[in-house]
Amino acid sequence: MMELQRGQKISVQTVCRSWTLEVELRHEGPLTVDVSCFGLDGAGHLSDERYFLFYNQRRTPDGAMVLAEGPSAGTARFQIDLAALPDQIQRLSFTAAVDGSRTLRELTRGSIRLLARGEEAVRYAYTGGEFQGERAIVAGELYRKNGDWKFSAVGRGFNGGLRALVESFGGVVADPAPPPPPPSRPAPAPSRQGHAGGAASSVGEILRALSPRVCARMEDLARRSQGDLEFLAPLYKSAFGALARFPQAAERELSAVLCADASGSMFDFYRSGHVQQIFDKLFALSSALTDRGDMDCWAFAAKSRQLDPVTLDNIRDYTFAQSGGYERWMSMLNYQYNNEPEAMRDVMMIYGGQHRPVLVLFLTDGRLQSDWEIEEILVKTSRFPVFWQFIGFYGEEYGVLNHLEEIDGRHTRNAAFLKLEEYDAFSDSRFYEDLLTHVSAWLQELKEKQML
């Protein structure tokens, strides 16, 4: 039997010597734990909910996976025939969640095991002391890799319980959710994969269009987008394909800053995973623009605050876990209203003095606090190498953002606005190209005015 540590990976054939196996989850402690298995596609999305096994759905239609009670209390076993799974199922994510106000910190001990022919082959163990306020855990995953299946000891805590897990993977929970304290708006269905449409560049075309330095950056990010980060691979291909059409945006390093609306009207978008989806997309582009491979992040409501940078190490569940997660952001920033001007001024205090160009990705669902203050800030900051890319996120009443071209007195055309709801039917490539169209024109203007 092999004991794994968190983050370790092992070939299933190496330890089980068979595609038929059992996955057992065991939990001990003064709480009830629900276990589940999500059958995900290559983008990490629950595209076929028949491959989501939980207490109320214990068998897939083809019988390739069956959830059964384990041999003892607190134990459940998944009987799996990996060879019988359809090709679109690329990953099996095994999770455990508690309901109500209990948390996994109360757990005495837990484990996930692989069993072959009834014998234990692999074990990954964890305890409640590894968690804080989390109510769910992705304990481990089986995933396809170069014709093989591999097992990864994940051990990642997750806020929000089973419902949040389902919604983060793109599923839909049928029973109504309790209303959140702040007002909310209906949300469209999330997807961690690109939409159809828009021709992607071949790798050869991308390599020919970009400099060796940028190509090396692309190859490094592609190499690191494996395992838990495979969902980034198609986003990186789209991002570098767009950069190949606008190489001037790639040749000069851009510092990217995401400033995300965390006011009350965004609550449902965060909870359902929609904001995490846009974080994924924007991080893929931002990390492609600089050798640092990260993206600075701010959140704002009535107040604003700089959060930890978004990196490859934390992007997968950034909005749920980083700096306490979105519910903590909303609490400390006074979620009752949004104050865009204060957030813009705070961002300028940090980045206004930089010599390299800065791209601010400003995410908002509208109902702006003050049109005239935003206009005044855009005029004043037009003499700095800072570009404001406003992104409307399924909202309304965008005010001055709909009329940026009419703002007089700007030294440079330093702002643009995209309504995300209008781009939902387009590919990631189209989304990135629309962003880079404005940024490239602005960089050219900075060059002509000797501002770089």
C-alpha positions in Angstrom: 0.0 0.0 0.0 1.3 3.5 -0.9 0.6 6.5 1.3 0.4 9.8 -0.6 0.9 13.3 0.6 -1.2 16.2 -0.6 -0.4 17.1 -4.2 1.2 13.8 -5.1 0.1 11.9 -8.3 0.4 8.3 -9.2 -0.5 6.1 -12.3 -3.5 3.9 -11.7 -1.9 1.1 -13.7 1.2 1.3 -11.6 -0.7 0.7 -8.3 -3.8 -1.1 -9.4 -2.8 -2.9 -12.6 -6.4 -2.7 -13.7 -9.0 -0.2 -15.0 -11.5 -1.7 -12.6 -11.2 -0.4 -9.1 -13.0 1.0 -6.0 -12.6 4.5 -4.6 -13.4 4.6 -0.9 -14.0 7.8 1.2 -14.1 7.5 5.0 -14.8 10.2 7.5 -14.9 10.1 11.3 -16.2 12.8 13.6 -19.3 14.4 15.1 -20.8 15.4 11.8 -22.6 13.9 8.8 -20.6 14.0 5.6 -22.1 13.6 2.1 -19.7 12.2 -0.6 -20.0 12.8 -4.3 -18.2 12.1 -7.5 -18.3 14.6 -10.4 -17.6 13.3 -13.9 -16.0 16.3 -15.6 -15.1 17.1 -19.2 -11.7 18.4 -20.4 -12.6 21.9 -19.3 -13.4 20.8 -15.7 -17.1 21.2 -16.4 -20.0 19.0 -15.4 -21.4 18.9 -18.9 -23.4 15.7 -18.4 -25.1 15.6 -15.0 -25.8 11.8 -15.4 -22.1 11.5 -14.4 -22.6 13.2 -11.1 -23.0 10.6 -8.3 -24.4 11.5 -4.9 -26.8 10.2 -2.3 -29.8 10.7 -4.7 -28.2 9.4 -7.9 -26.0 6.3 -7.3 -25.4 4.9 -10.8 -24.4 6.3 -14.2 -26.5 5.2 -17.2 -23.8 2.9 -18.5 -23.0 1.4 -15.2 -19.4 2.5 -15.3 -19.7 4.1 -11.9 -21.8 3.0 -8.9 -22.0 4.5 -5.4 -22.5 2.0 -2.6 -22.3 2.0 1.1 -19.0 1.1 2.6 -18.2 -1.7 5.0 -18.4 0.6 8.1 -20.1 3.8 9.3 -18.9 7.0 7.7 -17.6 5.1 4.7 -18.8 5.1 1.0 -17.4 3.3 -2.0 -17.5 4.1 -5.7 -17.2 1.1 -8.0 -15.6 2.3 -11.2 -14.7 0.8 -14.6 -12.5 3.4 -16.1 -12.4 1.6 -19.5 -16.2 1.9 -19.7 -16.4 5.7 -19.3 -17.2 7.7 -22.4 -14.4 9.8 -23.9 -15.9 13.1 -22.8 -15.4 12.2 -19.2 -11.8 13.3 -18.6 -11.7 13.6 -14.9 -13.5 12.2 -11.8 -13.5 14.5 -8.8 -14.3 12.9 -5.4 -15.7 15.3 -2.9 -17.1 15.4 0.7 -19.3 18.1 2.1 -21.2 18.9 5.3 -24.4 20.9 5.5 -25.6 23.6 7.9 -23.2 25.5 10.0 -20.8 22.7 10.7 -17.4 22.8 9.1 -14.7 20.2 8.2 -12.6 21.5 11.1 -14.7 19.3 13.3 -13.6 16.2 11.4 -11.5 13.8 13.4 -9.9 12.1 10.4 -10.7 11.4 6.8 -9.2 9.5 3.9 -9.6 8.5 0.2 -8.4 5.1 -0.8 -8.0 3.2 -4.1 -8.7 -0.5 -3.8 -8.0 -3.1 -6.5 -9.5 -6.6 -6.2 -10.5 -5.7 -2.6 -6.9 -4.8 -1.6 -5.9 -1.3 -0.6 -3.4 0.1 -3.1 -3.2 3.8 -2.4 -4.3 6.0 0.6 -4.4 9.8 1.1 -5.4 10.8 4.7 -6.3 14.2 6.2 -7.6 15.6 9.5 -9.9 18.4 10.6 -6.9 20.4 11.8 -6.0 21.1 8.1 -9.2 23.2 7.6 -10.7 26.4 9.0 -14.2 27.4 7.8 -14.4 25.1 4.8 -17.5 22.9 4.5 -16.4 20.8 1.6 -13.2 19.1 0.3 -12.1 17.8 -3.1 -10.3 14.8 -1.6 -8.8 13.3 -4.8 -9.2 13.0 -8.5 -8.7 10.4 -11.2 -7.9 12.0 -14.6 -6.8 10.9 -18.1 -3.2 11.5 -19.1 -1.5 10.3 -22.2 -3.6 7.2 -22.5 -3.3 6.4 -18.8 -5.4 7.3 -15.8 -3.7 9.0 -12.9 -4.8 9.6 -9.3 -4.1 12.9 -7.6 -4.3 13.5 -3.8 -5.9 17.0 -4.0 -7.0 17.8 -0.4 -8.4 21.2 -1.3 -10.8 22.8 1.1 -13.8 24.6 -0.4 -16.3 27.0 1.1 -20.0 26.6 0.5 -20.8 22.9 0.9 -22.2 20.5 -1.7 -24.3 23.2 -3.5 -21.3 25.4 -4.1 -19.3 22.4 -5.4 -22.1 21.5 -7.9 -22.4 25.0 -9.1 -18.6 25.5 -9.3 -18.4 22.6 -11.7 -21.2 24.1 -13.8 -24.1 21.9 -12.5 -27.5 23.1 -11.4 -29.0 22.4 -8.0 -32.8 21.8 -8.4 -34.0 22.8 -4.9 -34.2 26.6 -4.4 -31.4 28.3 -2.6 -32.1 30.5 0.5 -32.2 34.2 -0.5 -28.9 36.0 0.1 -28.9 39.0 2.4 -28.1 41.5 -0.4 -30.2 42.0 -3.6 -29.3 39.7 -6.5 -30.1 39.2 -10.1 -30.6 36.0 -12.1 -27.4 34.5 -13.5 -26.7 32.7 -16.8 -25.2 29.2 -16.8 -21.4 29.1 -16.3 -18.9 27.2 -18.3 -15.2 26.8 -17.9 -14.7 26.0 -21.6 -14.8 28.4 -24.6 -17.9 28.8 -26.6 -18.1 27.7 -30.2 -17.1 30.2 -32.9 -14.0 32.1 -33.8 -11.1 30.4 -35.5 -8.2 29.6 -33.2 -4.6 30.0 -34.5 -2.5 26.9 -34.9 0.5 26.6 -32.7 2.8 27.0 -35.7 1.1 30.3 -36.7 1.4 31.6 -33.1 5.1 30.7 -32.9 5.8 32.5 -36.2 4.0 35.7 -35.1 5.5 36.1 -31.7 9.1 36.8 -30.5 11.2 33.9 -29.1 10.8 35.5 -25.6 7.0 35.5 -25.8 7.0 32.0 -27.2 9.1 30.8 -24.3 6.6 32.3 -22.0 3.8 30.5 -23.9 5.6 27.1 -23.7 6.2 27.5 -20.0 2.6 28.3 -19.2 1.4 25.4 -21.4 3.7 23.0 -19.7 2.4 24.1 -16.3 -1.3 23.9 -17.3 -1.6 20.2 -16.4 -3.4 18.1 -13.8 -5.5 20.5 -11.7 -4.8 23.3 -14.1 -5.8 21.6 -17.3 -8.8 23.9 -17.6 -6.4 26.8 -18.3 -4.8 25.1 -21.4 -7.6 26.0 -23.9 -7.7 29.5 -22.4 -3.9 29.9 -22.9 -4.2 28.7 -26.5 -6.9 31.4 -27.2 -4.9 34.1 -25.4 -1.7 33.5 -27.3 -3.7 33.1 -30.5 -5.1 36.6 -29.9 -1.6 37.9 -29.0 -0.4 36.6 -32.3 -2.8 38.9 -34.0 -1.7 41.8 -31.8 2.0 41.1 -31.2 2.7 44.7 -30.1 0.7 43.9 -26.9 3.0 41.0 -26.2 6.3 42.5 -26.9 6.1 45.1 -24.2 5.3 43.7 -20.7 2.0 44.9 -19.4 1.2 44.8 -15.6 -2.4 43.5 -15.4 -4.6 44.4 -12.5 -8.0 43.0 -11.9 -10.4 45.1 -9.9 -13.6 43.1 -9.2 -17.0 44.3 -7.9 -17.8 42.6 -4.6 -20.9 44.5 -3.8 -24.1 42.8 -2.7 -25.7 42.5 -6.2 -22.8 40.3 -7.2 -23.5 37.7 -4.5 -25.2 35.1 -6.7 -22.6 35.4 -9.4 -19.8 34.6 -6.9 -21.8 31.8 -5.2 -22.6 30.1 -8.5 -19.0 30.3 -9.7 -19.6 32.8 -12.5 -17.1 35.3 -11.2 -14.5 32.5 -10.8 -15.1 31.7 -14.5 -14.2 35.3 -15.5 -11.2 35.3 -13.2 -10.0 32.2 -15.1 -10.3 33.9 -18.4 -8.7 37.2 -17.3 -5.9 35.5 -15.5 -5.0 33.4 -18.6 -4.6 36.6 -20.6 -2.9 38.6 -17.9 -0.3 35.9 -17.1 0.5 35.7 -20.8 1.4 39.4 -20.9 4.2 39.3 -18.4 7.1 37.0 -17.5 5.9 37.2 -13.9 2.9 35.1 -14.8 0.6 36.6 -12.3 -2.2 39.1 -12.0 -2.7 41.7 -9.2 -6.2 41.7 -7.7 -8.4 44.2 -5.9 -12.0 43.9 -4.7 -14.3 46.8 -4.1 -17.7 47.6 -2.8 -18.2 50.7 -0.6 -14.5 50.4 0.1 -11.7 48.8 -1.8 -8.8 46.6 -0.8 -5.9 44.9 -2.5 -5.9 41.1 -2.3 -3.2 38.5 -2.8 -2.0 38.3 -6.4 -3.7 35.6 -8.6 -1.2 32.9 -9.5 -1.1 29.4 -10.9 -1.0 28.2 -7.4 -4.3 29.7 -6.3 -6.4 30.4 -9.5 -8.4 27.2 -9.4 -10.6 28.4 -6.4 -9.4 32.0 -5.9 -12.8 33.6 -5.4 -13.9 30.9 -2.9 -10.7 30.6 -0.8 -8.2 33.4 -1.2 -8.2 36.1 1.5 -11.2 34.4 3.1 -13.2 34.1 -0.1 -15.9 36.3 -1.6 -18.2 36.3 1.4 -15.3 37.7 3.5 -14.5 40.3 0.8 -18.1 41.5 0.9 -18.2 41.7 4.6 -15.0 43.7 5.1 -15.8 46.1 2.1 -19.4 46.9 3.1 -21.3 45.1 0.4 -24.3 47.4 0.6 -23.2 49.6 -2.4 -20.4 50.0 -4.9 -18.0 53.0 -5.0 -16.1 52.8 -8.3 -14.4 56.2 -8.0 -12.8 55.3 -4.7 -11.5 52.0 -6.1 -10.1 53.8 -9.1 -8.3 56.3 -7.0 -6.9 53.6 -4.8 -5.6 51.7 -7.8 -3.9 54.8 -9.1 -2.2 55.5 -5.8 -0.4 52.1 -6.3 0.1 51.9 -10.0 0.1 55.5 -11.2 3.8 56.0 -10.7 4.9 53.0 -12.6 6.9 53.5 -15.8 5.7 50.3 -17.5 2.1 50.3 -18.9 -0.6 49.0 -16.7 -3.8 47.3 -17.8 -6.7 47.6 -15.3 -9.4 45.1 -15.8 -12.4 46.7 -14.0 -15.2 44.3 -13.5 -18.6 45.8 -12.6 -22.3 44.9 -12.8 -23.3 48.6 -13.2 -25.4 51.1 -11.3 -22.4 53.2 -10.9 -21.9 55.4 -7.9 -20.8 58.6 -9.7 -20.5 59.2 -13.4 -18.9 62.6 -13.1 -16.2 61.4 -10.7 -15.3 58.5 -13.1 -15.1 60.9 -16.0 -12.9 63.2 -14.0 -10.5 60.3 -13.0 -10.3 59.2 -16.6 -9.3 62.7 -17.7 -6.7 63.0 -15.0 -5.2 59.6 -15.5 -5.0 59.9 -19.3 -1.5 61.4 -18.9 -0.3 58.2 -17.1 0.4 54.8 -18.8 -2.7 53.3 -17.3 -5.5 51.8 -19.5 -8.9 51.2 -17.9 -10.7 48.2 -19.5 -14.2 48.2 -18.0 -16.1 44.9 -18.2 -19.8 44.9 -17.7 -20.8 41.7 -16.0 -24.5 40.9 -16.7 -25.7 44.1 -15.2 -27.5 47.3 -16.1 -27.3 51.1 -15.8 -23.7 51.5 -17.0 -23.9 55.3 -17.3 -20.8 57.0 -18.5 -19.2 53.7 -19.5 -21.5 53.6 -22.5 -20.2 57.0 -23.6 -16.4 56.8 -23.1 -15.7 58.1 -26.5 -17.6 61.3 -25.7 -15.3 62.3 -22.8 -13.4 65.4 -23.7 -10.0 66.6 -22.4 -8.2 63.3 -22.3 -4.6 63.2 -23.4 -4.9 59.6 -24.5 -7.8 57.3 -25.3 -7.2 55.4 -22.1 -10.5 53.5 -21.6 -12.8 51.0 -23.2 -15.9 49.1 -22.3 -17.1 45.6 -23.0 -20.5 44.2 -22.0 -19.8 40.6 -21.2 -23.4 39.6 -21.8 -23.0 40.6 -25.5 -19.9 38.3 -25.8 -21.2 35.2 -24.1 -22.0 33.6 -27.4 -18.5 34.2 -28.8 -15.3 32.2 -28.3 -12.6 33.0 -25.8 -10.5 34.0 -28.8 -13.0 36.7 -29.8 -13.2 37.9 -26.2 -9.4 38.3 -26.0 -9.1 39.9 -29.4 -11.7 42.5 -28.5 -9.8 43.4 -25.3 -6.4 43.5 -27.2 -7.8 45.7 -30.0 -8.3 48.6 -27.6 -5.0 47.9 -25.7 -2.9 47.7 -28.8 -4.3 51.0 -30.1 -3.6 52.6 -26.8 0.0 51.3 -26.7 0.6 52.7 -30.2 -0.7 56.1 -29.0 1.6 56.0 -26.0 4.5 55.3 -28.4 3.6 58.2 -30.7 3.3 60.6 -27.8 6.6 59.3 -26.2 4.9 58.2 -23.0 6.6 54.8 -22.8 
